[in-house]
């Protein structure tokens, strides 16, 4: 049971801002370097602001995340920007081998409803110019729900679930 992600887990009296810096860490992606973020507690909600980290394969991720705990419908709002200079090397870790681009970027925004444990993408833009339509957003969201968070929100940290999702949608 993870109360922070189930609503009511952080007291409304805890308010403040922390600068978090992580020089290096191992993950299922490989080595994560120079991760930085502002972690902000606001009346029971948690905001991750200006998150950035360097990933293997000359890749970078930036994000802003807001975990709304004290709403009747707790949810996670997110905006994620991913960029890689070497998509062949990066996506090979996920069993994707037919990548031909020399660089790739992906901007995604949306929210995860913590009661239903379902994601809703509001926008996905690939390579700064290819905006995904409503049908594609629904398909990608359904695949994400099925493969990543069907058994709970902690599926976001399960490499094999993410790998299966990427293999279906790519």
C-alpha positions as CSV (number, residue, x, y, z in Angstrom):
1,X,0.0,0.0,0.0
2,X,1.5,3.3,-1.1
3,X,-0.5,6.1,0.6
4,X,1.2,8.9,-1.4
5,X,-0.2,7.4,-4.6
6,X,-3.6,6.4,-3.1
7,X,-4.7,9.8,-1.7
8,X,-4.3,11.4,1.7
9,X,-0.8,10.2,2.1
10,X,0.9,13.6,2.6
11,X,-0.2,15.9,5.3
12,X,-1.5,19.3,4.1
13,X,0.7,20.8,6.8
14,X,3.9,19.7,5.1
15,X,4.9,22.4,2.7
16,X,8.2,23.2,1.2
17,X,10.7,22.9,-1.6
18,X,13.7,20.7,-2.0
19,X,16.4,20.8,-4.7
20,X,17.3,17.2,-5.5
21,X,20.5,16.4,-7.4
22,X,21.6,12.8,-8.2
23,X,25.0,12.5,-9.9
24,X,24.7,8.9,-11.1
25,X,22.4,5.9,-10.6
26,X,21.8,2.6,-12.3
27,X,18.4,1.9,-13.7
28,X,16.8,-0.5,-16.1
29,X,17.7,2.0,-18.9
30,X,21.3,1.9,-17.9
31,X,23.3,4.6,-16.1
32,X,21.3,7.8,-15.3
33,X,23.5,10.9,-14.9
34,X,23.1,14.4,-13.6
35,X,19.4,14.1,-12.5
36,X,18.0,17.3,-11.1
37,X,14.6,18.4,-9.9
38,X,12.7,20.6,-7.5
39,X,10.5,18.5,-5.2
40,X,7.7,20.7,-3.9
41,X,5.1,19.8,-1.3
42,X,2.0,22.0,-1.5
43,X,-1.0,21.4,0.9
44,X,-0.8,17.6,0.4
45,X,0.1,17.6,-3.3
46,X,3.5,16.8,-4.7
47,X,5.1,18.7,-7.6
48,X,8.2,17.5,-9.4
49,X,9.3,20.6,-11.3
50,X,12.2,21.0,-13.8
51,X,13.2,17.3,-13.7
52,X,16.0,16.5,-16.1
53,X,18.4,13.6,-16.5
54,X,20.8,12.2,-19.0
55,X,20.1,8.6,-20.1
56,X,22.3,6.2,-22.0
57,X,22.5,6.4,-25.8
58,X,23.1,10.2,-25.8
59,X,19.5,10.7,-24.5
60,X,17.9,13.2,-22.2
61,X,14.5,13.4,-20.4
62,X,12.8,16.4,-19.0
63,X,9.5,16.5,-17.1
64,X,7.1,18.3,-14.9
65,X,4.8,16.1,-12.8
66,X,2.0,17.0,-10.3
67,X,0.6,14.4,-8.0
68,X,-2.8,15.7,-6.8
69,X,-3.6,13.7,-3.6
70,X,-6.3,15.7,-2.0
71,X,-8.8,15.8,-4.8
72,X,-11.9,13.6,-4.9
73,X,-10.2,12.1,-8.0
74,X,-6.5,11.8,-7.2
75,X,-4.3,11.9,-10.3
76,X,-0.9,12.5,-11.7
77,X,-0.6,15.2,-14.3
78,X,2.5,15.0,-16.4
79,X,4.5,16.5,-19.3
80,X,7.5,14.6,-20.5
81,X,10.0,15.6,-23.1
82,X,12.4,12.9,-24.3
83,X,15.3,13.3,-26.8
84,X,18.0,10.9,-28.1
85,X,20.9,11.5,-30.4
86,X,21.2,7.7,-30.8
87,X,17.8,6.1,-31.0
88,X,19.2,2.8,-32.5
89,X,21.3,2.2,-29.3
90,X,18.6,3.5,-26.9
91,X,15.7,1.5,-28.2
92,X,17.7,-1.7,-28.8
93,X,17.4,-2.2,-25.0
94,X,13.6,-2.6,-25.5
95,X,14.0,-5.1,-28.3
96,X,13.3,-2.5,-31.1
97,X,15.8,-3.0,-33.9
98,X,14.2,-1.4,-37.0
99,X,15.0,2.2,-36.0
100,X,16.3,4.3,-38.9
101,X,16.3,7.8,-37.5
102,X,19.5,9.5,-36.5
103,X,17.8,11.4,-33.7
104,X,14.3,11.2,-32.1
105,X,12.3,13.4,-29.8
106,X,8.9,12.8,-28.1
107,X,6.8,15.2,-26.1
108,X,3.9,13.6,-24.2
109,X,1.3,15.1,-21.9
110,X,-1.7,13.8,-20.0
111,X,-2.7,12.4,-16.7
112,X,-3.1,9.2,-14.8
113,X,-6.3,8.7,-12.8
114,X,-5.2,7.0,-9.6
115,X,-8.7,5.7,-8.7
116,X,-9.1,3.8,-12.0
117,X,-5.4,3.5,-12.7
118,X,-5.8,4.5,-16.3
119,X,-3.7,6.9,-18.3
120,X,-5.2,9.6,-20.7
121,X,-2.8,11.2,-23.1
122,X,-3.8,14.7,-24.1
123,X,-1.0,15.1,-26.6
124,X,1.9,13.3,-28.1
125,X,4.3,15.0,-30.6
126,X,7.1,13.1,-32.3
127,X,10.2,14.9,-33.7
128,X,8.7,18.4,-33.0
129,X,6.3,18.1,-35.9
130,X,4.3,14.9,-36.0
131,X,1.2,15.4,-33.8
132,X,-0.7,12.2,-33.0
133,X,-4.4,12.3,-33.5
134,X,-7.2,11.3,-31.1
135,X,-7.4,7.7,-32.4
136,X,-3.6,7.2,-31.9
137,X,-3.8,8.8,-28.4
138,X,-6.6,6.4,-27.4
139,X,-4.7,3.4,-28.9
140,X,-1.4,4.3,-27.1
141,X,-3.3,5.0,-23.8
142,X,-5.1,1.6,-24.0
143,X,-1.9,-0.2,-24.7
144,X,-0.2,1.6,-21.8
145,X,-3.0,0.7,-19.4
146,X,-3.0,-2.9,-20.5
147,X,0.8,-3.5,-20.4
148,X,2.1,-1.0,-17.8
149,X,-0.4,0.0,-15.1
150,X,-3.0,-2.7,-15.3
151,X,-1.7,-4.3,-12.0
152,X,-1.0,-1.0,-10.3
153,X,0.8,2.3,-10.6
154,X,4.2,0.8,-9.7
155,X,4.2,-0.8,-13.2
156,X,5.7,2.6,-14.2
157,X,9.0,1.3,-12.8
158,X,8.8,-2.2,-14.3
159,X,11.2,-2.4,-17.3
160,X,9.6,-5.5,-18.8
161,X,6.1,-4.0,-18.7
162,X,7.4,-0.8,-20.5
163,X,9.3,-3.0,-23.0
164,X,6.2,-4.9,-23.9
165,X,4.2,-1.7,-24.3
166,X,6.9,-0.1,-26.5
167,X,7.0,-3.2,-28.7
168,X,3.2,-3.1,-29.2
169,X,3.0,0.6,-30.1
170,X,6.2,1.1,-32.1
